[in-house]
């Protein structure tokens, strides 16, 4: 299995490599620090089975890269791994074609389980999105990392598709 990890922090790339290698016996992880190196890695003919993408790539817009990758590689599963768990970011990523969204504050086991779900054809949403009511950013929270508990409990796991505010196409998928 070949995985492309796109994140602007070398330390995060190293950590993600360690976690992603738990997915299978033979996992090759290519880590790049921005949009252009990601384009080059994909254009070099490397056949990737999965892409992990940070939406905050320094001065670059990860959402723009997500849109570009989705357009150029429509069958390639892309999972956003970001410092945010704001509902608006999660839903925007899913609307743009991401197959999952994992907040960076999640435990390693959650990331592995989310990636396994995506690789088996599912879509992973963090439990925070399944809570009732929309989650809003306050004026001072644009870059703040919220504190939340990512452990699944039966109440949050039992959320219905209707409570997720998915588009008709997302529900169909």
Secondary structure, DSSP 4 states (H G I P E B T S, - for coil): -EEEEE-S-HHHHHHHHHHHTTSSSS-EEEEESSHHHHHHHHHTT---SEEEE-SEETTEEHHHHHHHHHHH-TTS-EEEEES---HHHHHHHHHTT-SEEEETTS-HHHHHHHHHHHHTT--B--HHHHSSS-----TT-SS----------HHHHT--GGGGT--HHHHH-
